[in-house]
Amino acid sequence: MAVLSKIRQRTGLLIIVIGFCLLAFLVGDAFQSGTFGSDANEIGSVNGTDIPTQEFLQKVAMAEKQGQGISNTQAFNSTWEQEVRSIILSEEFEKLGLKVGDEQFINVIKQNPNFAQNPQFLNAAGLFDENKFKEFLKSIKNAPNQEQWLQWKAFEGNIEKYTVEQMYNTMIKSGVYTTKAEGKLAYKLEADKVDFDYVMVPFSSINDDQVKVTDAEIIDFMKKSPKKYKSDNTTSIDFVLFENKPSKEDELAMSSKINELKTKFDSVSNVGKFVNENSDIKFDSTYLAKKDLPLEFQEQLFNLPAGSVFGPYVHNGHQCLSRMIGRKANATAKASHILLAYKGAPQSAATRTKEEAQALANSLLAQAKANPDGFGMLAMTNSDDPGSKNNGGEYDNITPGQMVPQFNDYVFNNPVGSIGVVETDFGFHVIKVSGKNDAVLMGTVAQKIQPSDATIDATYTKASQFESDALENKDFAALAKKSGVEVVNANNIKAFDEYVQGLGSQREIVRWSFSSDTDINSVKRFETTQGFVIAKLKDKNETGLLPIELAKQSVEPLLKNKKKAELIKKKMNGNTLESVAKSSGASVLPAIGVSLKTPVIPNIGSEPKVVGKAFNLASGKTSEIIEGNAGMYMIKGKSVIKAADLPSYTTYINQDRTQNQSYSVSKAYTALKDKAEIKDNRGNF
């Protein structure tokens, strides 16, 4: 900032003031966040079991360290889920009396190759010796240095937890079974078929603006199915971003600086060293094809004479100078091919013999040479290479060594226009060399264009004025328009979220939006890596249901269709399909061979209610008006084709049991978690 020079003149006083402010901040924050309160030592609790903050944060740090690139918030949330799961399941294990006995523990150890194959624990016959293993444990337990013993106890605890959980999962799966009657039902749902005629008037025939749905109606609808529309507490904010981006003056000043480098760049002998000393992006010795150069400057850069410098030019927010170092001829190639695979070749589904493949390749070679322009069509109709046949067999920018040796040698050892046949492990290839491309080696000095102190000062002043005006309850959108910035809506923010839509990782903004001190319409300025954000809290949703913005996406169409249904019913006058079709402007259409397992009406979609009604409608009988998923129906029964009974329903029984067992464990845990009393304080961190 421009005031920094004045501040530096009073450094001693500044240190004292900053120290006092930090102390006040920490003490104030401690009271505000509850550090000196009753919740100070817990991140939350599950069924009355506290999760101590200090231990939890140690586990978070370990998860973040082991996660290879995950953020702190991601590690925080995954550790929380692990802790909740551990407490809930441990309670269940305790109720069921599930434990791992000594004999069972040894059996688990025997199955672990790290122990079962360790020479230290094998007897003369090469088998695992329990006594040797127990002696080892005794020795590390009594050792002066207890580090190895503590590591073992932690490992032993993890094994016991894993083993008990596997026992628990096995018990749940064993309790899931399918009866013969259920197997028969599964078969009937799939094999029984129904034919019927129908008249359908789609909901889309009524414009959305003819039916209105209020927020109150959406909320009332969700309250009738609270489990289905359950949601964590959420917040919604509006924000504007005053970006810290360089001005035109900053770019001009940068151009002047880089022009000074240009005079030196022309004559340096060690280009790589010069680039590394003066560029924000280090020297890259890779030869680049024309397509890999900045699109806007491809021609100038690719055709630059050796030793010449091009620039300055702007690319990806950098002022750049590029010097041509060298050029490599035929660095990449463009070629098309037709693969004729044969039975037994790798990845081949062909049934032709090797001799037949070779004969076909030679025949296509003759056709390609007679009409080179028709090569693409030959490839599309004959090639067995799924990766290229749809684009005429073409591969562009092939680099040396990219293809199998025989293919590679033909492409790079023959001139453009050559057409020939080569054999590889995959079959016979008819190859056409379409082009050869040079590649260039360039040294580029790239310096990021940064906003100056004056520019940052101006942005800060503008953002501060916006914040001041917004705090006076002036119209947020009008202020944004006046300042030339865009209002962005960020909805459905959860207390433990890390990211804010349009801003990236912004945990501080999330915490602020959930703070008990932040009321609706509160405004605050935040400094981010992108610039200054002015945020306004638009809504706090503490109903336990989906926020209204999100609910509108799924609930509003349902309610609109309900209202459209009433309007459509009035059009569908008559007691027969023909009369209803005439009154509504629809047609009588057939549905043939529809099952209850797949209740899909052709060209419409899934309509289980309509199909279910058809199965229970006598032949020749007409139904009442039925509300389906896509519109309103009237149907007329034709026939139900009952499948013959099977001597055994084992296949269907096994399929049903396997399917149910596959998700029984997760469903059981979900049920336990829904029932648990969970106190979640993550939003305070």
Secondary structure in CASP SS format (residue, H / E / C, confidence):
PFRMAT SS
TARGET T0000
AUTHOR 0000-0000-0000
METHOD secondary structure of the structure
MODEL  1
M C 1.00
A C 1.00
V C 1.00
L H 1.00
S H 1.00
K H 1.00
I H 1.00
R H 1.00
Q C 1.00
R C 1.00
T H 1.00
G H 1.00
L H 1.00
L H 1.00
I H 1.00
I H 1.00
V H 1.00
I H 1.00
G H 1.00
F H 1.00
C H 1.00
L H 1.00
L H 1.00
A H 1.00
F H 1.00
L H 1.00
V H 1.00
G H 1.00
D H 1.00
A H 1.00
F H 1.00
Q H 1.00
S H 1.00
G C 1.00
T C 1.00
F C 1.00
G C 1.00
S C 1.00
D C 1.00
A C 1.00
N C 1.00
E E 1.00
I E 1.00
G E 1.00
S E 1.00
V E 1.00
N C 1.00
G C 1.00
T E 1.00
D E 1.00
I E 1.00
P E 1.00
T H 1.00
Q H 1.00
E H 1.00
F H 1.00
L H 1.00
Q H 1.00
K H 1.00
V H 1.00
A H 1.00
M H 1.00
A H 1.00
E H 1.00
K H 1.00
Q H 1.00
G C 1.00
Q C 1.00
G C 1.00
I C 1.00
S C 1.00
N H 1.00
T H 1.00
Q H 1.00
A H 1.00
F H 1.00
N H 1.00
S H 1.00
T H 1.00
W H 1.00
E H 1.00
Q H 1.00
E H 1.00
V H 1.00
R H 1.00
S H 1.00
I H 1.00
I H 1.00
L H 1.00
S H 1.00
E H 1.00
E H 1.00
F H 1.00
E H 1.00
K H 1.00
L H 1.00
G C 1.00
L C 1.00
K C 1.00
V C 1.00
G C 1.00
D H 1.00
E H 1.00
Q H 1.00
F H 1.00
I H 1.00
N H 1.00
V H 1.00
I H 1.00
K H 1.00
Q C 1.00
N C 1.00
P H 1.00
N H 1.00
F H 1.00
A H 1.00
Q C 1.00
N C 1.00
P H 1.00
Q H 1.00
F H 1.00
L E 1.00
N C 1.00
A C 1.00
A C 1.00
G C 1.00
L C 1.00
F E 1.00
D C 1.00
E H 1.00
N H 1.00
K H 1.00
F H 1.00
K H 1.00
E H 1.00
F H 1.00
L H 1.00
K H 1.00
S H 1.00
I H 1.00
K H 1.00
N C 1.00
A C 1.00
P C 1.00
N C 1.00
Q C 1.00
E H 1.00
Q H 1.00
W H 1.00
L H 1.00
Q H 1.00
W H 1.00
K H 1.00
A H 1.00
F H 1.00
E H 1.00
G H 1.00
N H 1.00
I H 1.00
E H 1.00
K H 1.00
Y H 1.00
T H 1.00
V H 1.00
E H 1.00
Q H 1.00
M H 1.00
Y H 1.00
N H 1.00
T H 1.00
M H 1.00
I H 1.00
K H 1.00
S H 1.00
G C 1.00
V C 1.00
Y C 1.00
T C 1.00
T C 1.00
K H 1.00
A H 1.00
E H 1.00
G H 1.00
K H 1.00
L H 1.00
A H 1.00
Y H 1.00
K H 1.00
L H 1.00
E H 1.00
A H 1.00
D C 1.00
K E 1.00
V E 1.00
D E 1.00
F E 1.00
D E 1.00
Y E 1.00
V E 1.00
M E 1.00
V E 1.00
P E 1.00
F H 1.00
S H 1.00
S H 1.00
I C 1.00
N C 1.00
D H 1.00
D H 1.00
Q H 1.00
V C 1.00
K C 1.00
V C 1.00
T C 1.00
D H 1.00
A H 1.00
E H 1.00
I H 1.00
I H 1.00
D H 1.00
F H 1.00
M H 1.00
K H 1.00
K H 1.00
S C 1.00
P C 1.00
K C 1.00
K C 1.00
Y C 1.00
K E 1.00
S C 1.00
D C 1.00
N C 1.00
T E 1.00
T E 1.00
S E 1.00
I E 1.00
D E 1.00
F E 1.00
V E 1.00
L E 1.00
F E 1.00
E E 1.00
N C 1.00
K C 1.00
P C 1.00
S C 1.00
K H 1.00
E H 1.00
D H 1.00
E H 1.00
L H 1.00
A H 1.00
M H 1.00
S H 1.00
S H 1.00
K H 1.00
I H 1.00
N H 1.00
E H 1.00
L H 1.00
K H 1.00
T H 1.00
K H 1.00
F H 1.00
D C 1.00
S C 1.00
V C 1.00
S C 1.00
N C 1.00
V H 1.00
G H 1.00
K H 1.00
F H 1.00
V H 1.00
N H 1.00
E H 1.00
N H 1.00
S C 1.00
D C 1.00
I C 1.00
K C 1.00
F C 1.00
D C 1.00
S C 1.00
T C 1.00
Y C 1.00
L E 1.00
A E 1.00
K H 1.00
K H 1.00
D H 1.00
L C 1.00
P C 1.00
L H 1.00
E H 1.00
F H 1.00
Q H 1.00
E H 1.00
Q H 1.00
L H 1.00
F H 1.00
N C 1.00
L C 1.00
P C 1.00
A C 1.00
G C 1.00
S C 1.00
V E 1.00
F E 1.00
G E 1.00
P E 1.00
Y E 1.00
V E 1.00
H E 1.00
N C 1.00
G C 1.00
H E 1.00
Q E 1.00
C E 1.00
L E 1.00
S E 1.00
R E 1.00
M E 1.00
I E 1.00
G E 1.00
R E 1.00
K E 1.00
A E 1.00
N E 1.00
A E 1.00
T E 1.00
A E 1.00
K E 1.00
A E 1.00
S E 1.00
H E 1.00
I E 1.00
L E 1.00
L E 1.00
A C 1.00
Y C 1.00
K C 1.00
G C 1.00
A C 1.00
P C 1.00
Q C 1.00
S C 1.00
A C 1.00
A C 1.00
T C 1.00
R C 1.00
T C 1.00
K H 1.00
E H 1.00
E H 1.00
A H 1.00
Q H 1.00
A H 1.00
L H 1.00
A H 1.00
N H 1.00
S H 1.00
L H 1.00
L H 1.00
A H 1.00
Q H 1.00
A H 1.00
K H 1.00
A H 1.00
N C 1.00
P H 1.00
D H 1.00
G H 1.00
F H 1.00
G H 1.00
M H 1.00
L H 1.00
A H 1.00
M H 1.00
T H 1.00
N H 1.00
S C 1.00
D C 1.00
D C 1.00
P C 1.00
G C 1.00
S C 1.00
K H 1.00
N H 1.00
N H 1.00
G C 1.00
G C 1.00
E E 1.00
Y E 1.00
D E 1.00
N E 1.00
I E 1.00
T C 1.00
P C 1.00
G C 1.00
Q C 1.00
M C 1.00
V C 1.00
P H 1.00
Q H 1.00
F H 1.00
N H 1.00
D H 1.00
Y H 1.00
V H 1.00
F H 1.00
N H 1.00
N C 1.00
P C 1.00
V C 1.00
G C 1.00
S C 1.00
I E 1.00
G E 1.00
V E 1.00
V E 1.00
E E 1.00
T E 1.00
D C 1.00
F C 1.00
G E 1.00
F E 1.00
H E 1.00
V E 1.00
I E 1.00
K E 1.00
V E 1.00
S E 1.00
G E 1.00
K E 1.00
N E 1.00
D E 1.00
A E 1.00
V E 1.00
L E 1.00
M E 1.00
G E 1.00
T E 1.00
V E 1.00
A E 1.00
Q E 1.00
K E 1.00
I C 1.00
Q C 1.00
P C 1.00
S C 1.00
D H 1.00
A H 1.00
T H 1.00
I H 1.00
D H 1.00
A H 1.00
T H 1.00
Y H 1.00
T H 1.00
K H 1.00
A H 1.00
S H 1.00
Q H 1.00
F H 1.00
E H 1.00
S H 1.00
D H 1.00
A H 1.00
L H 1.00
E C 1.00
N C 1.00
K C 1.00
D C 1.00
F H 1.00
A H 1.00
A H 1.00
L H 1.00
A H 1.00
K H 1.00
K H 1.00
S H 1.00
G C 1.00
V C 1.00
E C 1.00
V C 1.00
V E 1.00
N E 1.00
A E 1.00
N E 1.00
N E 1.00
I E 1.00
K E 1.00
A C 1.00
F C 1.00
D C 1.00
E C 1.00
Y E 1.00
V E 1.00
Q C 1.00
G C 1.00
L C 1.00
G E 1.00
S E 1.00
Q C 1.00
R H 1.00
E H 1.00
I H 1.00
V H 1.00
R H 1.00
W H 1.00
S H 1.00
F H 1.00
S C 1.00
S C 1.00
D C 1.00
T C 1.00
D C 1.00
I C 1.00
N C 1.00
S C 1.00
V E 1.00
K E 1.00
R E 1.00
F E 1.00
E E 1.00
T C 1.00
T C 1.00
Q C 1.00
G E 1.00
F E 1.00
V E 1.00
I E 1.00
A E 1.00
K E 1.00
L E 1.00
K E 1.00
D E 1.00
K E 1.00
N E 1.00
E C 1.00
T C 1.00
G C 1.00
L E 1.00
L C 1.00
P C 1.00
I H 1.00
E H 1.00
L H 1.00
A H 1.00
K H 1.00
Q H 1.00
S H 1.00
V H 1.00
E H 1.00
P H 1.00
L H 1.00
L H 1.00
K H 1.00
N H 1.00
K H 1.00
K H 1.00
K H 1.00
A H 1.00
E H 1.00
L H 1.00
I H 1.00
K H 1.00
K H 1.00
K H 1.00
M C 1.00
N C 1.00
G C 1.00
N C 1.00
T C 1.00
L H 1.00
E H 1.00
S H 1.00
V H 1.00
A H 1.00
K H 1.00
S H 1.00
S H 1.00
G C 1.00
A C 1.00
S C 1.00
V E 1.00
L E 1.00
P E 1.00
A E 1.00
I E 1.00
G E 1.00
V E 1.00
S C 1.00
L C 1.00
K C 1.00
T C 1.00
P C 1.00
V E 1.00
I E 1.00
P C 1.00
N C 1.00
I C 1.00
G E 1.00
S E 1.00
E C 1.00
P H 1.00
K H 1.00
V H 1.00
V H 1.00
G H 1.00
K H 1.00
A H 1.00
F H 1.00
N C 1.00
L C 1.00
A C 1.00
S C 1.00
G C 1.00
K C 1.00
T E 1.00
S C 1.00
E C 1.00
I C 1.00
I E 1.00
E E 1.00
G C 1.00
N C 1.00
A C 1.00
G E 1.00
M E 1.00
Y E 1.00
M E 1.00
I E 1.00
K E 1.00
G E 1.00
K E 1.00
S E 1.00
V E 1.00
I E 1.00
K C 1.00
A C 1.00
A C 1.00
D C 1.00
L C 1.00
P C 1.00
S C 1.00
Y C 1.00
T H 1.00
T H 1.00
Y H 1.00
I H 1.00
N H 1.00
Q H 1.00
D H 1.00
R H 1.00
T H 1.00
Q H 1.00
N H 1.00
Q H 1.00
S H 1.00
Y H 1.00
S H 1.00
V H 1.00
S H 1.00
K H 1.00
A H 1.00
Y H 1.00
T H 1.00
A H 1.00
L H 1.00
K H 1.00
D H 1.00
K H 1.00
A C 1.00
E C 1.00
I E 1.00
K E 1.00
D E 1.00
N C 1.00
R H 1.00
G H 1.00
N H 1.00
F C 1.00
END
